[in-house]
Amino acid sequence: MSSKNKDGKERRKLSYPVVLLMIAGALLLLSALRMITDANDLTSSGQYSSALAAAVPIGLAGLGGLWAERAGVVNIGLEGMMMLGTFCAGWIGWQHGPWAAALAGIVGGALGGLVHAVATVTFGVDQIISGVAMNILALGVTQYLAKLWFGAEGSAAQEAGGNDKQSPVMENMPDFSIPGLSDWLGDIEKHHWFFVSDVAGMVRGLTTGVSWLTIVAGLLFVLTFYVLWRSAFGLRLRSCGESPVAAESLGVNVYTYKYAAVVVSGALAGLGGAFLAIGTHMYSDGQTAGRGYIGLATMISGNWRPGGVAMSAGLFGFMDSLQLRAGGPTVHALLLLLAVILIGVAAWRLKVGKMRAAVIAGVIGVLLVVWYATTDTVPLELVVATPYVATLLVLAVSSQRLRMPKANGKPYRKGQGK
């Protein structure tokens, strides 16, 4: 199957066999890089376990943004909705446990989404301004309530270990491992065989000590796809983001669907915030650390599709975990990988006749090879910035293929098509 790009040229869509071949090729490349550079953490089980934990809250925020923007409402307020989720999870979690904390996070985020929906859908407030206001409001509300509820002198929360900046500690969220598989894969991983040990390490990291909340998050991605792309409800909701006037002419209550989408958006972001609080066993001030904004970036680079959001969040989680676990030497090894990719891009651009782009990619690739060959590590500042650099690179590379909903961010008033 194929489609046409902006220039009218036919562009072939990727089939599942091709996608599988690309994944296998990426695994082979990563395995070869690990063997050449001796950076074993690139494919270790600990790396992928940490990457999964880092990817989930970002992915949930991105998924929340997808719901809102598919209905035509830009949700810059994801960060604030995540803050509300972390606070509500911490407030309820220390008293009633992690599952209650997850539900509280969903409710807290949904309330933030409702406020954003009232402002943008009912009153027509500029969606960017409303989202920024939501982030500021959520920050102020959570800090004020933390002082009032967790740090009040003589309160039960303070006696349980809470203070102005954090809630008391909650219980652990249960996790699971596939019986027998973890030890077997661990035995294979420690031999560091080419490809086989690498795959074993990846699979072990993704199947050992996995939080049940991670499973819930994965199911939400699947559910989102079926609801938005395989149901009448989803068709109507997406029509509101493409052409609300046409949708209204067919009897769709555009306001109702926009409200539903933005509230669900907030609930998903709130669950992402709750995941952070549950993972650290408490709410703490500044816990989201900009993950709502990164979630927005994963939604864009994922082309407003659940699978794309999941892949983008996974990439950011991988890079975030890499810089936290391995530091300079492993990030240094990635310079060689990036160089190989750029040289490959240069060859492809040259083949299709785009000389300028080929030269730029080739020169940068060669410079990266020289950088790798003449150094043993990379500066700490670059290590810390690695996840954000990766996000910018993905956005830059994927920008040609992105297509947002046509009416996304555009104000709509009921009956405006008459």
N, C-alpha and C positions, 0 to 999 in steps of 0.2 A: 504494500500500500504506500502511496506517496501523496504529498501535498505540495502547494506552491508557496514559495517565499515572497518577499516584498518585490523582488525583481521579476517575478513571474516565472522563475525557473522551478522545475520540479525538484522536490526534495523528498527523498525516500525516508519513510518512518522506520524506526528500528524494530525488528521483530524479536521475539523472545530468544530464538537460537543465537541471533547476533549479539544480544545483550549478554547471554551466558558466555559466549566466546570472549567478549570484551572483559567480563569479570575474570575469566580464567587467565586471560592475558595480563590483566592487572596483578593478579596473584603471582604469576610467574615473574613479572618484573620486580615486585616487592621482594620475592624470595631471592632473586638474583642480587638485588641491592643489599639485602641482609648478609648474603654470603661475601660479597665484595668488600663491604664496609665493616663487617663484623659488629654491626649495630643490632644485636639480638632482640632488643626491646621493640623493634619495629613490628615483629609478629608474635610477641609473647602473650600469654594468656592474661597476665596482669594488665598489659596495655589495653587489650580489647575489653576487658571487664570494666576498667576505669572509663574507657571511651564510651561504652554503653551508658554508664551512669551519668556522664557529662552530656550525652546527646539527648536524653529523654526530656528534661525540662525545656531545652531549646526547641526540640521538635514539637512539644505540646504547644508552646507559644506560637511557633510557625503555623501549626495546624489551626490554632485559634484565629490567627490572621487570615488564613485561607477561607475560613467560614465567612468572616465579615466581608472580605473583599470580593468573594464570589457573589455576594448579594449587593455589591456596589458601595460598601462603606469602608473607607480606609480606617484602620485601627492602629494609630500610633500609640495608643494607651495600653498596649500589651504589657509594658514594663510595670505600669501602675497596677494593673489587674493581677500580675504575678505577685507584687508586693502585698496586695490584699489577701491573696491566697496563702502566702507564707505566714502572715500574721494570724489569720483565722485558724490555720493548721496548728500553729504553735499554741494558740489560746485554748483550743479544744483538745489538742493532742496530749498535753501533759495531764489532763484530767480523765480522758476517755480512751486513749490509745491511738495508734497510727491510722487505723481504718476510719475512725471518726474524724481524724485530722484531715484525711484526704477528702472526705465529704464536705467538711467545713471549708477547705480550700476552694472546692468547686463553687460553693455558695458565695464565698467572698468575691471570687473572680466574676461570677455571674452578676452580682450586685454592681460591680464596677462596669460591666458590659451594659447593664440596664441604664445606668446614668449616662453612658456614652450614647446609647440608642435614643434616649429621651432628648438629649441635646442636639444630636445630628439629624435624626429622622423626624421627630415631632416639631422641633423648633428651628431646624435648618441651620444650626451653628456650623461654621466651617469645620470640616472633619479633622484637619490637622490641628487647629487651635483646640478643639475639644479633646483630642488625644493627648496633647501636651499638658493641658489643664488637668486631665485625669492623672497623669504621672505625678504632677506637683501635688495635687490633692491627696493622692494615695500615700505619698511620702509623708506629708504632714499628719494625716490621720493616723497612720500606723505608729509614727514616733510619739504622738500625743497619747494614744491609747496604751502604748507599751509602758510609758511612765505611769499612767493612771492605773493599769491593771496588773502589771508585772513588778513594778518598782515601788508601789505604795507601801509606806511603813506599816508593818504589822499584818500585811495581807497574807493570805494562804499561799499565793504565788511567790511572794518574796521569801517566805519561810521554806518553800520547796526549792529555792535556788534561783528564782527569777530576779531580774533587775531592770533598770531603765532601758537597757539595750537588748535584752534577750528574755525568752520565756523559760520556765522550768523544763527540765529534760523529760522527754516522753519515752515510751517503750520502743523497742526495735520493731520494724516491719518484718514479717516473716519472709524468708527467701527459699529458693529451692535449687537443687542440683539433680541432674539425671543420674540415678544410682549406677555406680560402676563405670560410667563413661568418663568422669573426670579423672580418675586415677589412670585409666588406660591411655587417655589422650596425653596426660602429664608424662607418662613414660615415653611416649613417642616424641613429645616436644623437647625433652631434655637432651635428646641425641643430636638435635640441630641438623637433621637431614634436609637436603634441598627440597623445597616445596612440601613434602609430606609433613615434616615437623612444623612448618609454617602454618599449614592448614589446620593441623592438630591444635596448635596454640590458639589460633583464632576461634575455632569451634569451642575449645575448652573455656576460653574467656567469655563466650556468649551463652554458655550453658551451665556455668558453675556459679553458685551463690547469687542467682538472679532474683531481684526483688519481685514480689507478686505485682507490685504497682507498675513495674516495667512491662509485665505481660499485659496489664490493663491498657497501658499506653499504646502498645503494639496493636491490640484489638481495636482501639479507637481510630487508628489510621485506616484499618481495613473497613470498619464501620462507616467512616467518613466517605470513603470511595463508593461504597454501595448506596449510601443514602443520597449523596450528591450526584452520582452519575448513573445510578441504576433504579431510581425511584421517581415517581411523579412529583413528590415533594421537592426533591433535589432539582429536577428540571425547572420547576417554577421558581425556586430560589435563585438558581443561576440565571434565569431569564431576567430577574430583577437587576442583576449586575451587568447584563449585556444591553438590554433595552427595556427599562421600566415602563415606558409609555406603551410599547407593544404588549408587554405583559399585562398591564392594566386593561388594555382594550380586549384582552381575552378572558377577563374576569378574575385575574390574580390580584389579591389584596397586597399590594407592594409593601405597604407599611408593616403589615403583620410578618411578612417573610424577612424584611430587614431587621425588625426587632428580634425575631427568633435567631437569626444568624449572628447578630452582635452579642446577644446574651450567651449563646453557645460559645462564641469566640472568647468571651470573658471567662466562662466556666472552664474551658480548656487551658487558658493561660493561668487561671487560679490553681488548677490541678498541677500544672508545671511548677508553680510556686510552692505548693504543698509538698511536691516531690523533694524539693530542696530542703524544706524544713524537716521532713521525715528522715531524709538521708543523714542529716546532721543531728537529729533527735531534738531539735529546738528551733524556734524562730530567733533570728538575730538581725539587728539593724544592718541594712545594706546587703542583705543576703542574695538578692537577685543579681546584683553586680552587672547590670546592663544586658542580661540574657534576653529580656523582652525585645530589645532592639536587634540582637543577633537573630532571634526567632523571626523577626520581620525580614531580615536579609535572607534567611533560609527559605522563606516563603517565596520571595522574588526569584532567587536563583533556582528554586524548585519549580518555577513556572506555574505557580498557583495549582499544583497537583500534589496529592498526598504522597505519592511515591517519590517525587522530586524533593519535597520537604524532608522526608525521611532520609534520603541520601545526603542532602546538604547538611542536615543536623548531625548525621553520622560522621561526615567529614570534619565538621567543626569539633565534635566530641573527640575524635581521634587526635586532632592537632592539639586540642586543649590538654588532653591526657598526656600526650607526648612531651609537651613542654614542662608539665608538672613532674612527670616521672623520670624522664631521661635527660632533659636539659640539652646543653650545647652539643655534645658529640652526636646524638641521634638526629637532632635538627640539622646538624652539619651534613649528615649522610643524605638528608632529603634534598640538599643542593644538587647532588648528582642526579637524583631522580627527576627533579625539575628540569635540569639541563637536558636530559635524554628526551623528556616530553617536548621541550621547546625545539630541539633539533628535529624531532619527528614532525612537529607542526610546520617547521620551516620547509621540510621536504614536501609535505602535502600542499602547502601554499604555493611552492614552486611548481608543482605538478599542475595545479589549476590555473597557473598563469599570474598569480598575485605576487609579483617580484618584490615589491616594497615590504609587504608583510613578512615574506619569507626571509628577507635580509635582516629585518629587525629581530625576528624570533631566533634566527641562527646566531647572530652576534651576541644576543643576551645569553643563549645557551652556551656558547663558547666561553664567555666571561664567567659564567657559573662554574664551568669545568675548571678554569684557571683558579677561581676562588677556592674551590674544593681542594685542588691539588696543592695549593700553597698554604693552607691553614689546617689546623687540627680540630678547631671548634668554631663556634660563632659567638658574637657578643651576647651577653645576658639580656640586653634590651631587645635584641631581635628574637631571642628565644621566647620572651614573654609576649611579644607581639605576634608570634607565629599564627595563632588561630585567627586573628583579625586580618593579617596579610593573606592567609588562605581564603578567607571569606571574600575579600576584595578581588583576588585573582579569579575565583569562581564566578563572581558577578560580571567581571570584565569579559571572561571567555564566553559565558552563556548569554551575554546581552543581545546577540544577534538572533537568538531563538526564542526570546521571551515574548509572551503575549498576555497582557493583563486583560481582565474583563473590560469591555468597551466603555461601560458607564461607571467604572470604578472611580470613586471620589467626586463624582459630579452631583450637585444638589438636585433633589427631586421633590416636587410638590404634587400632591394628589390632584389629578385632573388636569395636569399641565398640557396633555396632548390634545385636549378638546379645543 
